[in-house]
Amino acid sequence: MLTLVVVLLAVWLVLSIVGFAVEGIFWLGVIGVVLFVATAIIAVIRRRANRA
């Protein structure tokens, strides 16, 4: 599960960088940032739930 989260975070980070680097696809950067943050939050919540 942790591997999947790390892979998803890497993909979202790459999409964000590409989106912000190319002005025509700025929306891709915004979507990448939103997905990165959402994935990180979900990972933290699930990790804390597994410890309890």
PQR file of N, CA, C, O and H, with PARSE charges and radii, in Angstrom:
ATOM      1  N   MET A   1       0.825  -1.191   0.000 -0.4000 1.5000
ATOM      2  CA  MET A   1       0.000   0.000   0.000 -0.0000 2.0000
ATOM      3  C   MET A   1       0.868   1.253   0.000  0.5500 1.7000
ATOM      4  O   MET A   1       0.579   2.222  -0.702 -0.5500 1.4000
ATOM      5  N   LEU A   2       1.919   1.223   0.784 -0.4000 1.5000
ATOM      6  CA  LEU A   2       2.805   2.380   0.846 -0.0000 2.0000
ATOM      7  C   LEU A   2       3.471   2.626  -0.503  0.5500 1.7000
ATOM      8  O   LEU A   2       3.678   3.774  -0.896 -0.5500 1.4000
ATOM      9  H   LEU A   2       2.154   0.436   1.355  0.4000 1.0000
ATOM     10  N   THR A   3       3.802   1.560  -1.204 -0.4000 1.5000
ATOM     11  CA  THR A   3       4.415   1.699  -2.530 -0.0000 2.0000
ATOM     12  C   THR A   3       3.461   2.388  -3.491  0.5500 1.7000
ATOM     13  O   THR A   3       3.874   3.252  -4.265 -0.5500 1.4000
ATOM     14  H   THR A   3       3.634   0.627  -0.884  0.4000 1.0000
ATOM     15  N   LEU A   4       2.205   2.016  -3.450 -0.4000 1.5000
ATOM     16  CA  LEU A   4       1.202   2.638  -4.314 -0.0000 2.0000
ATOM     17  C   LEU A   4       1.077   4.128  -4.021  0.5500 1.7000
ATOM     18  O   LEU A   4       0.988   4.936  -4.945 -0.5500 1.4000
ATOM     19  H   LEU A   4       1.869   1.314  -2.822  0.4000 1.0000
ATOM     20  N   VAL A   5       1.069   4.489  -2.765 -0.4000 1.5000
ATOM     21  CA  VAL A   5       0.959   5.899  -2.386 -0.0000 2.0000
ATOM     22  C   VAL A   5       2.170   6.679  -2.879  0.5500 1.7000
ATOM     23  O   VAL A   5       2.026   7.784  -3.402 -0.5500 1.4000
ATOM     24  H   VAL A   5       1.142   3.833  -2.015  0.4000 1.0000
ATOM     25  N   VAL A   6       3.347   6.118  -2.717 -0.4000 1.5000
ATOM     26  CA  VAL A   6       4.563   6.799  -3.167 -0.0000 2.0000
ATOM     27  C   VAL A   6       4.552   6.979  -4.681  0.5500 1.7000
ATOM     28  O   VAL A   6       4.928   8.040  -5.181 -0.5500 1.4000
ATOM     29  H   VAL A   6       3.463   5.220  -2.293  0.4000 1.0000
ATOM     30  N   VAL A   7       4.127   5.962  -5.409 -0.4000 1.5000
ATOM     31  CA  VAL A   7       4.044   6.061  -6.868 -0.0000 2.0000
ATOM     32  C   VAL A   7       3.034   7.131  -7.273  0.5500 1.7000
ATOM     33  O   VAL A   7       3.313   7.946  -8.152 -0.5500 1.4000
ATOM     34  H   VAL A   7       3.821   5.101  -5.003  0.4000 1.0000
ATOM     35  N   LEU A   8       1.870   7.133  -6.640 -0.4000 1.5000
ATOM     36  CA  LEU A   8       0.865   8.150  -6.953 -0.0000 2.0000
ATOM     37  C   LEU A   8       1.374   9.555  -6.654  0.5500 1.7000
ATOM     38  O   LEU A   8       1.161  10.473  -7.447 -0.5500 1.4000
ATOM     39  H   LEU A   8       1.644   6.471  -5.926  0.4000 1.0000
ATOM     40  N   LEU A   9       2.041   9.730  -5.528 -0.4000 1.5000
ATOM     41  CA  LEU A   9       2.593  11.043  -5.192 -0.0000 2.0000
ATOM     42  C   LEU A   9       3.613  11.483  -6.234  0.5500 1.7000
ATOM     43  O   LEU A   9       3.649  12.654  -6.611 -0.5500 1.4000
ATOM     44  H   LEU A   9       2.214   8.984  -4.884  0.4000 1.0000
ATOM     45  N   ALA A  10       4.438  10.559  -6.698 -0.4000 1.5000
ATOM     46  CA  ALA A  10       5.428  10.894  -7.724 -0.0000 2.0000
ATOM     47  C   ALA A  10       4.753  11.295  -9.033  0.5500 1.7000
ATOM     48  O   ALA A  10       5.173  12.252  -9.684 -0.5500 1.4000
ATOM     49  H   ALA A  10       4.409   9.607  -6.392  0.4000 1.0000
ATOM     50  N   VAL A  11       3.712  10.566  -9.414 -0.4000 1.5000
ATOM     51  CA  VAL A  11       2.990  10.894 -10.653 -0.0000 2.0000
ATOM     52  C   VAL A  11       2.345  12.265 -10.541  0.5500 1.7000
ATOM     53  O   VAL A  11       2.439  13.068 -11.470 -0.5500 1.4000
ATOM     54  H   VAL A  11       3.372   9.789  -8.884  0.4000 1.0000
ATOM     55  N   TRP A  12       1.693  12.548  -9.424 -0.4000 1.5000
ATOM     56  CA  TRP A  12       1.042  13.852  -9.252 -0.0000 2.0000
ATOM     57  C   TRP A  12       2.079  14.969  -9.255  0.5500 1.7000
ATOM     58  O   TRP A  12       1.825  16.050  -9.788 -0.5500 1.4000
ATOM     59  H   TRP A  12       1.616  11.896  -8.669  0.4000 1.0000
ATOM     60  N   LEU A  13       3.236  14.721  -8.668 -0.4000 1.5000
ATOM     61  CA  LEU A  13       4.288  15.738  -8.646 -0.0000 2.0000
ATOM     62  C   LEU A  13       4.788  16.038 -10.050  0.5500 1.7000
ATOM     63  O   LEU A  13       4.982  17.201 -10.403 -0.5500 1.4000
ATOM     64  H   LEU A  13       3.443  13.843  -8.235  0.4000 1.0000
ATOM     65  N   VAL A  14       4.997  15.008 -10.851 -0.4000 1.5000
ATOM     66  CA  VAL A  14       5.438  15.200 -12.238 -0.0000 2.0000
ATOM     67  C   VAL A  14       4.382  15.958 -13.033  0.5500 1.7000
ATOM     68  O   VAL A  14       4.712  16.877 -13.783 -0.5500 1.4000
ATOM     69  H   VAL A  14       4.839  14.063 -10.565  0.4000 1.0000
ATOM     70  N   LEU A  15       3.117  15.582 -12.877 -0.4000 1.5000
ATOM     71  CA  LEU A  15       2.042  16.294 -13.576 -0.0000 2.0000
ATOM     72  C   LEU A  15       2.002  17.766 -13.178  0.5500 1.7000
ATOM     73  O   LEU A  15       1.774  18.632 -14.022 -0.5500 1.4000
ATOM     74  H   LEU A  15       2.849  14.836 -12.268  0.4000 1.0000
ATOM     75  N   SER A  16       2.221  18.047 -11.908 -0.4000 1.5000
ATOM     76  CA  SER A  16       2.224  19.435 -11.446 -0.0000 2.0000
ATOM     77  C   SER A  16       3.355  20.223 -12.080  0.5500 1.7000
ATOM     78  O   SER A  16       3.149  21.344 -12.545 -0.5500 1.4000
ATOM     79  H   SER A  16       2.406  17.343 -11.223  0.4000 1.0000
ATOM     80  N   ILE A  17       4.535  19.651 -12.101 -0.4000 1.5000
ATOM     81  CA  ILE A  17       5.694  20.345 -12.668 -0.0000 2.0000
ATOM     82  C   ILE A  17       5.490  20.610 -14.152  0.5500 1.7000
ATOM     83  O   ILE A  17       5.761  21.711 -14.631 -0.5500 1.4000
ATOM     84  H   ILE A  17       4.703  18.741 -11.723  0.4000 1.0000
ATOM     85  N   VAL A  18       5.014  19.608 -14.878 -0.4000 1.5000
ATOM     86  CA  VAL A  18       4.761  19.780 -16.313 -0.0000 2.0000
ATOM     87  C   VAL A  18       3.682  20.836 -16.532  0.5500 1.7000
ATOM     88  O   VAL A  18       3.813  21.686 -17.413 -0.5500 1.4000
ATOM     89  H   VAL A  18       4.794  18.714 -14.488  0.4000 1.0000
ATOM     90  N   GLY A  19       2.632  20.786 -15.744 -0.4000 1.5000
ATOM     91  CA  GLY A  19       1.538  21.744 -15.891 -0.0000 2.0000
ATOM     92  C   GLY A  19       1.962  23.174 -15.643  0.5500 1.7000
ATOM     93  O   GLY A  19       1.523  24.082 -16.349 -0.5500 1.4000
ATOM     94  H   GLY A  19       2.526  20.096 -15.028  0.4000 1.0000
ATOM     95  N   PHE A  20       2.809  23.390 -14.649 -0.4000 1.5000
ATOM     96  CA  PHE A  20       3.256  24.747 -14.357 -0.0000 2.0000
ATOM     97  C   PHE A  20       4.364  25.197 -15.309  0.5500 1.7000
ATOM     98  O   PHE A  20       4.537  26.396 -15.525 -0.5500 1.4000
ATOM     99  H   PHE A  20       3.166  22.653 -14.075  0.4000 1.0000
ATOM    100  N   ALA A  21       5.105  24.267 -15.873 -0.4000 1.5000
ATOM    101  CA  ALA A  21       6.182  24.621 -16.803 -0.0000 2.0000
ATOM    102  C   ALA A  21       5.631  25.064 -18.155  0.5500 1.7000
ATOM    103  O   ALA A  21       6.193  25.953 -18.794 -0.5500 1.4000
ATOM    104  H   ALA A  21       4.965  23.292 -15.698  0.4000 1.0000
ATOM    105  N   VAL A  22       4.550  24.458 -18.585 -0.4000 1.5000
ATOM    106  CA  VAL A  22       3.944  24.788 -19.871 -0.0000 2.0000
ATOM    107  C   VAL A  22       2.689  25.607 -19.581  0.5500 1.7000
ATOM    108  O   VAL A  22       1.719  25.095 -19.023 -0.5500 1.4000
ATOM    109  H   VAL A  22       4.093  23.736 -18.065  0.4000 1.0000
ATOM    110  N   GLU A  23       2.718  26.874 -19.962 -0.4000 1.5000
ATOM    111  CA  GLU A  23       1.622  27.778 -19.611 -0.0000 2.0000
ATOM    112  C   GLU A  23       0.284  27.347 -20.195  0.5500 1.7000
ATOM    113  O   GLU A  23      -0.759  27.607 -19.596 -0.5500 1.4000
ATOM    114  H   GLU A  23       3.506  27.290 -20.415  0.4000 1.0000
ATOM    115  N   GLY A  24       0.295  26.703 -21.334 -0.4000 1.5000
ATOM    116  CA  GLY A  24      -0.951  26.306 -21.976 -0.0000 2.0000
ATOM    117  C   GLY A  24      -1.714  25.239 -21.224  0.5500 1.7000
ATOM    118  O   GLY A  24      -2.925  25.097 -21.395 -0.5500 1.4000
ATOM    119  H   GLY A  24       1.143  26.492 -21.820  0.4000 1.0000
ATOM    120  N   ILE A  25      -1.006  24.480 -20.383 -0.4000 1.5000
ATOM    121  CA  ILE A  25      -1.691  23.435 -19.620 -0.0000 2.0000
ATOM    122  C   ILE A  25      -1.544  23.692 -18.118  0.5500 1.7000
ATOM    123  O   ILE A  25      -1.233  22.789 -17.342 -0.5500 1.4000
ATOM    124  H   ILE A  25      -0.022  24.596 -20.244  0.4000 1.0000
ATOM    125  N   PHE A  26      -1.773  24.932 -17.740 -0.4000 1.5000
ATOM    126  CA  PHE A  26      -1.714  25.330 -16.333 -0.0000 2.0000
ATOM    127  C   PHE A  26      -2.687  24.510 -15.489  0.5500 1.7000
ATOM    128  O   PHE A  26      -2.407  24.190 -14.334 -0.5500 1.4000
ATOM    129  H   PHE A  26      -2.026  25.665 -18.371  0.4000 1.0000
ATOM    130  N   TRP A  27      -3.833  24.175 -16.080 -0.4000 1.5000
ATOM    131  CA  TRP A  27      -4.847  23.397 -15.367 -0.0000 2.0000
ATOM    132  C   TRP A  27      -4.298  22.049 -14.921  0.5500 1.7000
ATOM    133  O   TRP A  27      -4.718  21.521 -13.891 -0.5500 1.4000
ATOM    134  H   TRP A  27      -4.061  24.435 -17.018  0.4000 1.0000
ATOM    135  N   LEU A  28      -3.361  21.485 -15.686 -0.4000 1.5000
ATOM    136  CA  LEU A  28      -2.766  20.207 -15.316 -0.0000 2.0000
ATOM    137  C   LEU A  28      -1.958  20.356 -14.029  0.5500 1.7000
ATOM    138  O   LEU A  28      -1.951  19.458 -13.187 -0.5500 1.4000
ATOM    139  H   LEU A  28      -3.020  21.913 -16.522  0.4000 1.0000
ATOM    140  N   GLY A  29      -1.289  21.477 -13.883 -0.4000 1.5000
ATOM    141  CA  GLY A  29      -0.546  21.744 -12.659 -0.0000 2.0000
ATOM    142  C   GLY A  29      -1.455  21.852 -11.454  0.5500 1.7000
ATOM    143  O   GLY A  29      -1.147  21.332 -10.381 -0.5500 1.4000
ATOM    144  H   GLY A  29      -1.295  22.206 -14.567  0.4000 1.0000
ATOM    145  N   VAL A  30      -2.573  22.528 -11.634 -0.4000 1.5000
ATOM    146  CA  VAL A  30      -3.533  22.679 -10.538 -0.0000 2.0000
ATOM    147  C   VAL A  30      -4.104  21.318 -10.140  0.5500 1.7000
ATOM    148  O   VAL A  30      -4.194  21.002  -8.953 -0.5500 1.4000
ATOM    149  H   VAL A  30      -2.823  22.951 -12.506  0.4000 1.0000
ATOM    150  N   ILE A  31      -4.486  20.525 -11.123 -0.4000 1.5000
ATOM    151  CA  ILE A  31      -5.017  19.188 -10.835 -0.0000 2.0000
ATOM    152  C   ILE A  31      -3.953  18.331 -10.151  0.5500 1.7000
ATOM    153  O   ILE A  31      -4.261  17.587  -9.219 -0.5500 1.4000
ATOM    154  H   ILE A  31      -4.413  20.782 -12.087  0.4000 1.0000
ATOM    155  N   GLY A  32      -2.713  18.431 -10.605 -0.4000 1.5000
ATOM    156  CA  GLY A  32      -1.632  17.667  -9.991 -0.0000 2.0000
ATOM    157  C   GLY A  32      -1.432  18.018  -8.528  0.5500 1.7000
ATOM    158  O   GLY A  32      -1.229  17.136  -7.693 -0.5500 1.4000
ATOM    159  H   GLY A  32      -2.463  19.035 -11.361  0.4000 1.0000
ATOM    160  N   VAL A  33      -1.488  19.311  -8.216 -0.4000 1.5000
ATOM    161  CA  VAL A  33      -1.326  19.749  -6.826 -0.0000 2.0000
ATOM    162  C   VAL A  33      -2.481  19.239  -5.967  0.5500 1.7000
ATOM    163  O   VAL A  33      -2.264  18.742  -4.861 -0.5500 1.4000
ATOM    164  H   VAL A  33      -1.652  20.028  -8.895  0.4000 1.0000
ATOM    165  N   VAL A  34      -3.700  19.360  -6.474 -0.4000 1.5000
ATOM    166  CA  VAL A  34      -4.872  18.895  -5.724 -0.0000 2.0000
ATOM    167  C   VAL A  34      -4.782  17.391  -5.464  0.5500 1.7000
ATOM    168  O   VAL A  34      -5.029  16.941  -4.345 -0.5500 1.4000
ATOM    169  H   VAL A  34      -3.876  19.763  -7.372  0.4000 1.0000
ATOM    170  N   LEU A  35      -4.434  16.621  -6.476 -0.4000 1.5000
ATOM    171  CA  LEU A  35      -4.327  15.171  -6.308 -0.0000 2.0000
ATOM    172  C   LEU A  35      -3.176  14.798  -5.377  0.5500 1.7000
ATOM    173  O   LEU A  35      -3.292  13.844  -4.608 -0.5500 1.4000
ATOM    174  H   LEU A  35      -4.233  16.986  -7.385  0.4000 1.0000
ATOM    175  N   PHE A  36      -2.070  15.535  -5.436 -0.4000 1.5000
ATOM    176  CA  PHE A  36      -0.932  15.282  -4.556 -0.0000 2.0000
ATOM    177  C   PHE A  36      -1.342  15.465  -3.097  0.5500 1.7000
ATOM    178  O   PHE A  36      -1.067  14.615  -2.250 -0.5500 1.4000
ATOM    179  H   PHE A  36      -1.976  16.310  -6.061  0.4000 1.0000
ATOM    180  N   VAL A  37      -2.001  16.583  -2.822 -0.4000 1.5000
ATOM    181  CA  VAL A  37      -2.420  16.874  -1.449 -0.0000 2.0000
ATOM    182  C   VAL A  37      -3.457  15.853  -0.971  0.5500 1.7000
ATOM    183  O   VAL A  37      -3.386  15.377   0.162 -0.5500 1.4000
ATOM    184  H   VAL A  37      -2.224  17.273  -3.511  0.4000 1.0000
ATOM    185  N   ALA A  38      -4.412  15.520  -1.832 -0.4000 1.5000
ATOM    186  CA  ALA A  38      -5.444  14.552  -1.449 -0.0000 2.0000
ATOM    187  C   ALA A  38      -4.836  13.179  -1.156  0.5500 1.7000
ATOM    188  O   ALA A  38      -5.212  12.529  -0.181 -0.5500 1.4000
ATOM    189  H   ALA A  38      -4.469  15.907  -2.752  0.4000 1.0000
ATOM    190  N   THR A  39      -3.911  12.742  -1.988 -0.4000 1.5000
ATOM    191  CA  THR A  39      -3.269  11.444  -1.774 -0.0000 2.0000
ATOM    192  C   THR A  39      -2.465  11.439  -0.481  0.5500 1.7000
ATOM    193  O   THR A  39      -2.491  10.458   0.263 -0.5500 1.4000
ATOM    194  H   THR A  39      -3.606  13.270  -2.780  0.4000 1.0000
ATOM    195  N   ALA A  40      -1.755  12.520  -0.212 -0.4000 1.5000
ATOM    196  CA  ALA A  40      -0.969  12.608   1.018 -0.0000 2.0000
ATOM    197  C   ALA A  40      -1.872  12.570   2.250  0.5500 1.7000
ATOM    198  O   ALA A  40      -1.551  11.897   3.230 -0.5500 1.4000
ATOM    199  H   ALA A  40      -1.734  13.316  -0.817  0.4000 1.0000
ATOM    200  N   ILE A  41      -2.987  13.280   2.211 -0.4000 1.5000
ATOM    201  CA  ILE A  41      -3.911  13.295   3.347 -0.0000 2.0000
ATOM    202  C   ILE A  41      -4.513  11.912   3.568  0.5500 1.7000
ATOM    203  O   ILE A  41      -4.590  11.445   4.705 -0.5500 1.4000
ATOM    204  H   ILE A  41      -3.248  13.827   1.415  0.4000 1.0000
ATOM    205  N   ILE A  42      -4.935  11.261   2.506 -0.4000 1.5000
ATOM    206  CA  ILE A  42      -5.513   9.918   2.628 -0.0000 2.0000
ATOM    207  C   ILE A  42      -4.484   8.938   3.185  0.5500 1.7000
ATOM    208  O   ILE A  42      -4.820   8.087   4.008 -0.5500 1.4000
ATOM    209  H   ILE A  42      -4.873  11.640   1.583  0.4000 1.0000
ATOM    210  N   ALA A  43      -3.240   9.053   2.743 -0.4000 1.5000
ATOM    211  CA  ALA A  43      -2.185   8.158   3.235 -0.0000 2.0000
ATOM    212  C   ALA A  43      -1.955   8.355   4.730  0.5500 1.7000
ATOM    213  O   ALA A  43      -1.792   7.383   5.467 -0.5500 1.4000
ATOM    214  H   ALA A  43      -2.967   9.744   2.074  0.4000 1.0000
ATOM    215  N   VAL A  44      -1.941   9.597   5.174 -0.4000 1.5000
ATOM    216  CA  VAL A  44      -1.730   9.877   6.597 -0.0000 2.0000
ATOM    217  C   VAL A  44      -2.888   9.335   7.425  0.5500 1.7000
ATOM    218  O   VAL A  44      -2.673   8.735   8.478 -0.5500 1.4000
ATOM    219  H   VAL A  44      -2.073  10.386   4.575  0.4000 1.0000
ATOM    220  N   ILE A  45      -4.106   9.543   6.957 -0.4000 1.5000
ATOM    221  CA  ILE A  45      -5.280   9.060   7.694 -0.0000 2.0000
ATOM    222  C   ILE A  45      -5.265   7.539   7.798  0.5500 1.7000
ATOM    223  O   ILE A  45      -5.504   6.990   8.873 -0.5500 1.4000
ATOM    224  H   ILE A  45      -4.281  10.031   6.102  0.4000 1.0000
ATOM    225  N   ARG A  46      -4.988   6.858   6.696 -0.4000 1.5000
ATOM    226  CA  ARG A  46      -4.967   5.387   6.721 -0.0000 2.0000
ATOM    227  C   ARG A  46      -3.828   4.857   7.582  0.5500 1.7000
ATOM    228  O   ARG A  46      -3.980   3.843   8.264 -0.5500 1.4000
ATOM    229  H   ARG A  46      -4.794   7.305   5.823  0.4000 1.0000
ATOM    230  N   ARG A  47      -2.698   5.534   7.553 -0.4000 1.5000
ATOM    231  CA  ARG A  47      -1.561   5.075   8.346 -0.0000 2.0000
ATOM    232  C   ARG A  47      -1.858   5.192   9.840  0.5500 1.7000
ATOM    233  O   ARG A  47      -1.523   4.304  10.623 -0.5500 1.4000
ATOM    234  H   ARG A  47      -2.575   6.357   6.999  0.4000 1.0000
ATOM    235  N   ARG A  48      -2.494   6.305  10.222 -0.4000 1.5000
ATOM    236  CA  ARG A  48      -2.861   6.482  11.631 -0.0000 2.0000
ATOM    237  C   ARG A  48      -3.922   5.474  12.056  0.5500 1.7000
ATOM    238  O   ARG A  48      -3.898   4.993  13.189 -0.5500 1.4000
ATOM    239  H   ARG A  48      -2.767   7.026   9.586  0.4000 1.0000
ATOM    240  N   ALA A  49      -4.849   5.151  11.168 -0.4000 1.5000
ATOM    241  CA  ALA A  49      -5.903   4.185  11.492 -0.0000 2.0000
ATOM    242  C   ALA A  49      -5.315   2.789  11.690  0.5500 1.7000
ATOM    243  O   ALA A  49      -5.788   2.031  12.537 -0.5500 1.4000
ATOM    244  H   ALA A  49      -4.869   5.541  10.247  0.4000 1.0000
ATOM    245  N   ASN A  50      -4.297   2.450  10.920 -0.4000 1.5000
ATOM    246  CA  ASN A  50      -3.668   1.130  11.046 -0.0000 2.0000
ATOM    247  C   ASN A  50      -2.882   0.995  12.343  0.5500 1.7000
ATOM    248  O   ASN A  50      -2.746  -0.110  12.868 -0.5500 1.4000
ATOM    249  H   ASN A  50      -3.913   3.066  10.232  0.4000 1.0000
ATOM    250  N   ARG A  51      -2.371   2.086  12.859 -0.4000 1.5000
ATOM    251  CA  ARG A  51      -1.593   2.044  14.103 -0.0000 2.0000
ATOM    252  C   ARG A  51      -2.496   1.892  15.318  0.5500 1.7000
ATOM    253  O   ARG A  51      -2.078   1.341  16.336 -0.5500 1.4000
ATOM    254  H   ARG A  51      -2.481   2.984  12.432  0.4000 1.0000
ATOM    255  N   ALA A  52      -3.707   2.368  15.222 -0.4000 1.5000
ATOM    256  CA  ALA A  52      -4.621   2.343  16.380 -0.0000 2.0000
ATOM    257  C   ALA A  52      -5.218   0.976  16.613  0.5500 1.7000
ATOM    258  O   ALA A  52      -6.002   0.796  17.545 -0.5500 1.4000
ATOM    259  H   ALA A  52      -4.046   2.817  14.395  0.4000 1.0000
TER
END
